[in-house]
């Protein structure tokens, strides 16, 4: 892994994505959409699985 030789900390702390979104509740493109109920990281495989499940 590429990394500087000398840093004060190994990596920066991740940003906390907690709470629910307050705006952007309308779907701009298409008929279906995903809405997050909690803050978390998701992978591209999870997004693809959700997309396939919604179009069935």
C-alpha angles and dihedrals in degrees: 000000000000112000138155115262096235127026132151092234130024095233136349118261115262120252114257114238102192131149131030129295115260099202142024096066096146123085112240100185128035131347103282134050145173122243122195116230095186138016114266145123118263129192129233089250090058091050091049092048090051091048092052092047092051095051094052 
